[in-house]
Amino acid sequence: MTLPVTATSNPVGSKVGRASANGYFSLIFLGGDASIQKAARNGGITRISTVDIKQTNTLNILTGYETIVTGE
């Protein structure tokens, strides 16, 4: 499931940055960084336009979060 988090007045732009974290039982996350800052850095984005969060869940055992940032 992908959900919108925020949008700014900046143009959408052509760059997309992603950052993710995976965990177990929605409680234990080891070494993941799904922050907006990390996603923007990964995409080379300095002016953020939109932020979305994508969540995956497999049998309530494996949980994944991915932050997707667009901008220039």
SEBA-795359 format. One record per atom (N, C-alpha, C): atom name; residue number from 0; z, y, x; residue in three letters. Coordinates in pm, 1 decimal, decimal comma. Layout:
<nodes>
  a   k        w        v        u   r
 CA NUM        Z        Y        X ALA
...
</nodes>
This chain:
<nodes>
  a   k        w        v        u   r
  N   0      0,0   -116,1     84,1 MET
 CA   0      0,0      0,0      0,0 MET
  C   0      0,0    123,5     89,5 MET
  N   1    -89,2    215,9     61,9 THR
 CA   1    -97,3    341,3    136,8 THR
  C   1    -55,5    456,0     45,7 THR
  N   2     39,0    536,6     95,3 LEU
 CA   2     92,4    646,9     16,3 LEU
  C   2     75,7    778,9     90,7 LEU
  N   3     40,9    886,8     19,4 PRO
 CA   3     35,0   1017,7     83,5 PRO
  C   3    176,3   1070,5    108,8 PRO
  N   4    191,8   1136,9    222,0 VAL
 CA   4    321,0   1196,0    255,5 VAL
  C   4    313,9   1347,0    243,8 VAL
  N   5    213,0   1405,9    307,3 THR
 CA   5    200,4   1551,4    304,3 THR
  C   5     57,7   1592,9    335,7 THR
  N   6     26,0   1716,4    303,2 ALA
 CA   6   -101,7   1778,1    337,7 ALA
  C   6    -74,8   1923,9    371,0 ALA
  N   7   -154,2   1976,5    461,2 THR
 CA   7   -139,3   2116,3    500,0 THR
  C   7   -266,0   2191,9    461,9 THR
  N   8   -269,6   2319,4    490,8 SER
 CA   8   -388,0   2399,9    462,4 SER
  C   8   -491,9   2390,8    574,2 SER
  N   9   -461,6   2315,2    681,3 ASN
 CA   9   -557,6   2296,5    790,3 ASN
  C   9   -675,3   2212,0    741,6 ASN
  N  10   -797,0   2235,1    798,0 PRO
 CA  10   -911,5   2152,2    761,7 PRO
  C  10   -885,8   2005,8    797,8 PRO
  N  11   -943,6   1914,6    719,5 VAL
 CA  11   -919,2   1771,4    741,6 VAL
  C  11   -962,0   1728,5    880,8 VAL
  N  12  -1073,8   1772,2    929,2 GLY
 CA  12  -1115,6   1741,0   1065,3 GLY
  C  12  -1166,4   1598,5   1080,0 GLY
  N  13  -1209,2   1567,3   1201,0 SER
 CA  13  -1271,4   1438,0   1227,4 SER
  C  13  -1182,5   1340,5   1303,0 SER
  N  14  -1066,6   1385,0   1347,4 LYS
 CA  14   -979,3   1297,8   1427,0 LYS
  C  14   -879,5   1224,8   1338,0 LYS
  N  15   -851,2   1100,3   1376,8 VAL
 CA  15   -751,9   1018,4   1306,8 VAL
  C  15   -661,2    956,5   1411,4 VAL
  N  16   -531,2    968,2   1390,6 GLY
 CA  16   -433,5    906,7   1479,6 GLY
  C  16   -345,9    810,7   1401,1 GLY
  N  17   -308,4    702,0   1467,0 ARG
 CA  17   -225,9    599,5   1401,9 ARG
  C  17   -109,6    560,2   1491,8 ARG
  N  18      2,5    530,3   1428,0 ALA
 CA  18    119,7    478,4   1498,5 ALA
  C  18    186,1    377,3   1405,8 ALA
  N  19    241,7    269,8   1463,9 SER
 CA  19    296,4    165,1   1376,6 SER
  C  19    426,1    106,7   1431,5 SER
  N  20    497,6     43,6   1339,5 ALA
 CA  20    620,4    -29,4   1372,5 ALA
  C  20    627,1   -150,4   1281,1 ALA
  N  21    669,1   -262,5   1336,6 ASN
 CA  21    681,9   -386,3   1260,5 ASN
  C  21    825,0   -436,9   1270,3 ASN
  N  22    871,6   -498,2   1162,8 GLY
 CA  22   1008,8   -546,2   1161,8 GLY
  C  22   1024,3   -671,7   1078,7 GLY
  N  23   1146,2   -720,9   1077,2 TYR
 CA  23   1181,7   -842,6   1006,3 TYR
  C  23   1285,9   -811,2    900,0 TYR
  N  24   1264,5   -860,8    779,5 PHE
 CA  24   1357,7   -843,6    668,5 PHE
  C  24   1386,2   -697,0    637,4 PHE
  N  25   1297,0   -607,7    673,8 SER
 CA  25   1310,6   -462,8    653,0 SER
  C  25   1435,6   -405,0    718,0 SER
  N  26   1492,7   -476,7    812,2 LEU
 CA  26   1615,3   -431,7    878,3 LEU
  C  26   1603,6   -423,1   1029,0 LEU
  N  27   1531,6   -516,1   1089,6 ILE
 CA  27   1527,3   -527,4   1235,2 ILE
  C  27   1390,8   -482,4   1285,3 ILE
  N  28   1386,9   -368,5   1353,8 PHE
 CA  28   1264,0   -316,2   1412,1 PHE
  C  28   1284,9   -305,7   1561,8 PHE
  N  29   1196,4   -366,9   1638,4 LEU
 CA  29   1211,5   -370,5   1782,9 LEU
  C  29   1099,5   -291,2   1851,0 LEU
  N  30   1132,3   -175,7   1902,4 GLY
 CA  30   1041,4   -100,3   1987,6 GLY
  C  30    922,6    -33,7   1921,1 GLY
  N  31    916,1    -25,5   1790,8 GLY
 CA  31    804,1     40,7   1726,1 GLY
  C  31    829,7    189,1   1708,2 GLY
  N  32    722,7    267,0   1706,0 ASP
 CA  32    733,6    411,4   1683,3 ASP
  C  32    624,5    451,3   1585,3 ASP
  N  33    658,3    467,5   1459,3 ALA
 CA  33    562,2    504,8   1356,4 ALA
  C  33    578,1    651,2   1317,4 ALA
  N  34    617,4    734,2   1411,8 SER
 CA  34    641,7    875,2   1381,9 SER
  C  34    510,8    952,9   1368,6 SER
  N  35    519,0   1064,2   1299,3 ILE
 CA  35    403,4   1152,7   1284,4 ILE
  C  35    362,4   1206,6   1421,0 ILE
  N  36    459,8   1240,8   1502,4 GLN
 CA  36    431,8   1294,2   1635,6 GLN
  C  36    354,5   1193,3   1720,7 GLN
  N  37    393,1   1068,0   1717,1 LYS
 CA  37    325,8    963,2   1794,7 LYS
  C  37    183,3    942,3   1742,6 LYS
  N  38    164,9    940,9   1610,8 ALA
 CA  38     32,1    923,0   1552,9 ALA
  C  38    -60,0   1039,0   1591,6 ALA
  N  39     -8,6   1162,1   1585,7 ALA
 CA  39    -88,4   1278,7   1624,2 ALA
  C  39   -126,3   1271,1   1771,6 ALA
  N  40    -32,9   1232,7   1855,5 ARG
 CA  40    -59,3   1219,9   1998,8 ARG
  C  40   -165,4   1112,5   2024,8 ARG
  N  41   -155,1    999,0   1954,4 ASN
 CA  41   -251,5    890,1   1972,3 ASN
  C  41   -392,2    931,0   1931,5 ASN
  N  42   -405,2   1022,5   1836,6 GLY
 CA  42   -535,9   1068,5   1791,3 GLY
  C  42   -583,2   1195,9   1859,0 GLY
  N  43   -502,6   1251,1   1949,1 GLY
 CA  43   -538,9   1376,0   2015,1 GLY
  C  43   -541,4   1493,3   1918,2 GLY
  N  44   -452,2   1490,2   1820,6 ILE
 CA  44   -448,8   1590,8   1715,0 ILE
  C  44   -342,1   1695,9   1744,6 ILE
  N  45   -381,5   1822,8   1737,9 THR
 CA  45   -284,8   1931,4   1757,3 THR
  C  45   -262,5   2010,0   1628,3 THR
  N  46   -358,0   2000,4   1533,5 ARG
 CA  46   -344,3   2066,8   1402,4 ARG
  C  46   -354,3   1960,4   1294,2 ARG
  N  47   -242,2   1921,0   1240,2 ILE
 CA  47   -235,2   1812,7   1141,7 ILE
  C  47   -281,7   1862,4   1005,2 ILE
  N  48   -364,7   1780,1    938,7 SER
 CA  48   -413,7   1811,7    803,8 SER
  C  48   -343,6   1727,9    698,6 SER
  N  49   -348,5   1596,1    715,3 THR
 CA  49   -284,7   1505,6    618,7 THR
  C  49   -204,7   1398,9    691,0 THR
  N  50   -105,2   1346,3    620,1 VAL
 CA  50    -24,4   1235,2    671,8 VAL
  C  50    -10,3   1132,8    560,0 VAL
  N  51    -43,0   1008,3    591,3 ASP
 CA  51    -26,7    896,9    498,4 ASP
  C  51     59,2    790,5    564,9 ASP
  N  52    126,7    712,1    484,0 ILE
 CA  52    205,4    598,6    531,5 ILE
  C  52    148,6    472,6    466,3 ILE
  N  53    120,0    372,4    548,4 LYS
 CA  53     73,2    244,2    496,9 LYS
  C  53    183,8    141,4    520,8 LYS
  N  54    225,5     75,2    414,7 GLN
 CA  54    332,7    -23,8    424,0 GLN
  C  54    277,4   -161,1    388,3 GLN
  N  55    312,3   -259,8    469,4 THR
 CA  55    276,9   -397,9    439,5 THR
  C  55    404,1   -481,3    435,9 THR
  N  56    400,7   -585,0    354,4 ASN
 CA  56    518,0   -671,0    341,0 ASN
  C  56    468,3   -813,0    314,1 ASN
  N  57    513,5   -906,5    395,7 THR
 CA  57    475,5  -1046,2    379,7 THR
  C  57    599,5  -1127,5    345,2 THR
  N  58    609,2  -1166,4    218,6 LEU
 CA  58    718,2  -1251,1    170,5 LEU
  C  58    857,0  -1194,6    200,3 LEU
  N  59    867,8  -1063,0    206,1 ASN
 CA  59    995,2   -996,0    239,1 ASN
  C  59   1051,9  -1039,6    373,4 ASN
  N  60    967,1  -1094,4    459,3 ILE
 CA  60   1010,7  -1135,7    592,7 ILE
  C  60    955,5  -1039,8    696,8 ILE
  N  61    824,6  -1022,0    698,1 LEU
 CA  61    760,1   -931,4    792,9 LEU
  C  61    724,7   -801,7    722,2 LEU
  N  62    768,2   -691,5    778,9 THR
 CA  62    743,3   -558,9    722,2 THR
  C  62    672,4   -474,3    826,3 THR
  N  63    568,8   -402,2    783,5 GLY
 CA  63    497,5   -313,7    873,8 GLY
  C  63    481,7   -175,4    815,5 GLY
  N  64    494,9    -75,5    900,3 TYR
 CA  64    472,9     63,2    861,6 TYR
  C  64    371,6    122,8    958,3 TYR
  N  65    271,5    190,5    903,9 GLU
 CA  65    172,9    259,1    984,9 GLU
  C  65    159,3    401,7    934,7 GLU
  N  66    171,5    497,1   1025,5 THR
 CA  66    153,0    638,1    993,3 THR
  C  66     11,7    676,5   1033,0 THR
  N  67    -61,3    738,0    939,6 ILE
 CA  67   -199,6    776,4    963,1 ILE
  C  67   -208,4    928,9    948,5 ILE
  N  68   -252,1    994,0   1054,8 VAL
 CA  68   -259,4   1139,7   1059,4 VAL
  C  68   -404,8   1181,6   1079,8 VAL
  N  69   -452,6   1281,4   1004,2 THR
 CA  69   -585,6   1337,2   1025,7 THR
  C  69   -572,8   1483,4   1063,7 THR
  N  70   -674,2   1533,5   1132,3 GLY
 CA  70   -674,0   1673,4   1170,8 GLY
  C  70   -764,6   1701,4   1287,7 GLY
  N  71   -739,7   1809,5   1356,2 GLU
 CA  71   -817,5   1852,1   1474,5 GLU
  C  71   -725,9   1870,1   1592,2 GLU
</nodes>
